[in-house]
Amino acid sequence: MYAPGEVVNPSNTAILRTALREHAVARIGAEPAALTLGMAYGDDSAMPKTTRENYKLSGLSHLTAVSGANIAIMFLLGYRVGLLLRLPRRSLVFAGAGAVAAYTMLLGFEGSVVRSLTMGALGALALIRGTGRNTLSALTTALLLCLVFSPSLALDMGFALSAVATASLVLVAPSLTRLLSAVLPHTLAELMAAATSASLWCAPLIVGMSGNVPLYGVAANLLAAPLVPLTMFAGLAAFGAWAAGFTPLADASLTVAALPAGLIERVSTFFAKAPGNPWQVEASAAAVAVASAAVLGVSVLFWAGDAWQYRRSHHGQWARENTRIPNERSVQDGVRTPQNSARLIRAHAHLEASAQPAPPRPLPPGLKSPTRIARRTPPRYDG
C-alpha cells in the first residue's frame, strides 16, 4: 500500500488514484469505495460484478460515469463559492471555470472528458441563467460542430449520454431548481436539480444499451439523485487530502462519503430485486420509447409545477391588488385598473358586470314607499 507523501509522486495522478482506491477499499469497503471514487472521477474498478449488475438493473449505472453533469456540478460549486466570497460579477464565471479546470486536470484531457467539459459548461450556463432558450441553441450548435469534425461520435454512446445529460440541464434543471428552492437553499437546490435531471434523462439510453427495462428506474433515480453531490464532493475531498498527505482528513472524507454511498447501494439493491424487474426486452426502439415516455411524464410534472408556482407567486398577488370589484364610492374616487394588460382589463370588466347590488331592506309595517324612510332618516355626514 502506498503511503501519502512518501512513495507517491503528487504529479502522477494515476498512481495517486490507485493508492487512494486501495486505501478506500480497506477503509470503507469495496462497494462504497467504488461508488464514491466512481462518482468523483470515474474510477469504479473496485466495484464487484454483483453490485455493478444491480446498478444496471435499477437504472443507476450512469452514476459512476463522468459526464456533463459532473462538470456542471463543479462549475456551479465554483460559481456559488465566488458568490459567498463576494467576488465581482464578471469574476464569478472565472471562479466556476477554475473549478472545472482543476477537475479536468484530475480526469485527464481525453476525448470523452473534453466532450463532457463542453456539454457541462453549457448546462451550467443554463442553470445560472434560469432559462434554456439561448443555451439550447448553443447546445445544438456544439453538437453539430462535434459531429462535423468527428462523424464517428454519432455511434458513440458516451457522446449520446453527454448530449442527453446536458439537454436535461438546459430544459429541466432550471424548473426543478426553482421548485426545490422553495424548501431548500438555492445552492443545494441547483446541485440536486442537476443530478436528478441528468439521471432521469440518461435512463432511456441505458435501456437501449443493456436491453433491459428497469421498471423502477425513475423512482430509483429520484431517490439517489439528492445523494449524488454529497458523495461526489466527499470523494473529491478525500482525493485532495490524500494528495496533500493529510491521511486523517482523507479518512474522514471517506467516512462521510460512505453514508450516502451506502444509501445509494441500498436503493439499487432494493429496486434491482423488486417484483417484475427488469422487464426483459430486446434493445429496440420500443424499449427506449417506453422509458422515454416515463421520463417525459416526470419532466412534464416538473414543468407544470414550475408554471403553477410562478403563477401563484407572481400573478396571484398582482391580480388581487389590481382587479377589485368597485363599489359606489370607488367608482367616484377612481379604481386602479391594469392599463397594460388587456386580459386583466377584461377580467376586471367581467367582475364589475357580475357584481350584484345588495338586496333592499324590508320596509317597516305601515310604510309603502322608501321615500318616507329617507325623509325620516337623518342625513349622515362623512366629513
BELKAKA-V475611 format. One record per pair of residues at least 24 apart in sequence whose C-alpha atoms are under 7 Angstrom apart, sorted by the first residue. I is the first residue (numbers start at 1). J is the second residue. Records with the same first field share a line. If there is no record, write none. Layout:
# BELKAKA-V475611
I: J ; J
This chain:
# BELKAKA-V475611
4: 242 ; 243 ; 245
5: 245
10: 243
13: 106
16: 243
20: 239 ; 242
24: 254
28: 255 ; 258
32: 258 ; 261 ; 262
35: 64 ; 261
36: 231 ; 232 ; 235 ; 257 ; 261
37: 235
38: 64 ; 65
39: 63 ; 64 ; 65 ; 232
40: 232 ; 233 ; 235 ; 236
41: 66 ; 107
42: 66
54: 268 ; 269 ; 272
55: 268
57: 214 ; 272 ; 278
58: 214 ; 216 ; 217 ; 220 ; 268 ; 271 ; 272
59: 203 ; 214 ; 217
60: 221
67: 116 ; 162
68: 116 ; 117 ; 119 ; 120 ; 162 ; 165 ; 166
69: 120 ; 165 ; 166 ; 194 ; 195 ; 198
71: 100 ; 116 ; 117 ; 120 ; 121
72: 120 ; 121 ; 123 ; 124
73: 191 ; 194
74: 99 ; 100
75: 99 ; 100 ; 124
76: 124
80: 187
116: 162
119: 162 ; 163 ; 166
120: 166
123: 166 ; 169 ; 170
126: 169 ; 170
127: 169 ; 170 ; 173 ; 174
130: 174
131: 174
132: 170 ; 171
135: 170
136: 170
161: 202
164: 201 ; 202
165: 198 ; 201 ; 202
168: 197 ; 198 ; 201
169: 194 ; 197 ; 198
172: 197 ; 299
173: 197
175: 302 ; 303 ; 306
176: 302
178: 306
179: 306
191: 229
192: 225 ; 226
195: 225 ; 228
196: 221 ; 222 ; 225
200: 295
201: 295
204: 288 ; 291 ; 292
205: 288
207: 287 ; 288
208: 283 ; 284 ; 287 ; 288
209: 283
210: 283
211: 281 ; 282 ; 283
212: 278 ; 279 ; 280 ; 281
213: 278 ; 279 ; 280 ; 281 ; 287
214: 277 ; 278 ; 279
215: 277 ; 278 ; 279
216: 271
218: 295
220: 267 ; 268 ; 271
224: 264
227: 260
231: 257 ; 260 ; 261
323: 348
324: 348
325: 351 ; 352 ; 355
326: 352
